[in-house]
Amino acid sequence: MLSYALNILGSEWIIIILVALIALFGTNKLPDVAKKLGKAVGEYNKTKSEIQNQITGINANLNITAPVQNERQKLEFMAKTLGIDFAAKTDDEIKKAISEKMSGNDTDQKDRK
C-alpha cells in the first residue's frame, strides 16, 4: 500500500510543489519568488557557459598529437615545444633547461648579458 502511495508521476509532483509554494508564500509573493528564481537560474546558466568557454579555450591552445607513454616522452615533448635541444641531455638536465626557459632565465639570455 505504501509503495503505491509513493508511486507518483512527474506531472503530479509539479502540482504538489505548486500547492506547497502557494501555501508557503501566498498568492501575493509568488510572482516575486518566481522572478528571483528566474534571475538566479539565468545567472547560473550564464556563469556555466562562461566557464565552459574558458575550458574549451584552454583545450584549444594545447597541441597534443599522441598520448605520452612515460616521463621521458613528456620531458621531450615539453622541450620540443619550448625549442630546447634534448638529444644528448639527461632527464635532470632537460628539467633544469625547461624550468630556466619557463622562468625566463634561459642560458641564451645569460650569455647575451
SVG drawing of the C-alpha trace seen along z (x, -y; Angstrom):
<svg xmlns="http://www.w3.org/2000/svg" viewBox="-3 -42 81 44">
<polyline fill="none" stroke="black" stroke-width="0.4" points="0.0,0.0 2.8,-2.4 4.7,-1.7 1.6,-2.5 1.2,-5.8 4.8,-6.9 4.5,-6.0 3.6,-9.5 4.2,-10.6 6.1,-13.7 3.1,-16.0 1.6,-15.2 4.8,-16.3 4.6,-19.7 1.1,-20.2 2.2,-19.2 5.1,-21.6 2.9,-24.4 0.4,-23.9 3.2,-23.9 4.6,-27.1 1.3,-28.8 0.8,-27.6 4.3,-28.9 4.4,-32.3 0.8,-33.1 -0.5,-34.3 0.9,-37.8 4.6,-36.9 4.6,-34.1 5.4,-36.2 8.3,-37.9 9.7,-34.5 9.3,-33.2 11.1,-36.3 14.0,-35.9 14.2,-32.2 14.3,-33.0 17.2,-35.5 19.1,-33.0 18.7,-30.4 19.8,-32.9 22.9,-33.8 23.7,-30.2 23.4,-29.4 25.5,-32.5 28.3,-31.5 28.2,-27.9 28.6,-28.9 31.5,-31.3 33.3,-28.5 32.7,-26.1 34.1,-28.7 37.2,-29.2 37.8,-25.4 37.4,-25.0 39.7,-27.9 42.4,-26.3 41.9,-22.9 42.2,-24.7 45.7,-26.0 47.1,-22.6 48.5,-20.8 48.9,-17.2 49.3,-14.8 49.5,-11.5 49.4,-10.1 52.6,-10.2 53.8,-6.9 56.4,-7.8 58.2,-10.7 61.0,-11.0 58.4,-11.5 56.7,-14.2 60.0,-16.0 61.0,-15.7 57.6,-17.0 57.9,-20.0 61.5,-20.6 60.5,-20.4 57.6,-22.9 60.0,-25.3 62.7,-24.9 65.2,-23.2 67.7,-20.6 67.2,-17.5 69.0,-14.9 72.1,-14.4 70.7,-15.5 69.6,-13.5 66.2,-13.9 67.5,-16.2 69.3,-18.4 66.1,-18.7 64.1,-19.5 66.5,-22.2 66.5,-23.7 62.7,-23.7 62.4,-25.4 65.0,-28.0 63.2,-28.6 59.8,-28.9 61.1,-31.3 62.8,-33.5 66.3,-32.7 67.4,-30.6 71.2,-30.3 71.0,-32.3 69.9,-35.4 72.6,-34.9 75.3,-34.7 74.0,-37.9 74.4,-40.0"/>
</svg>
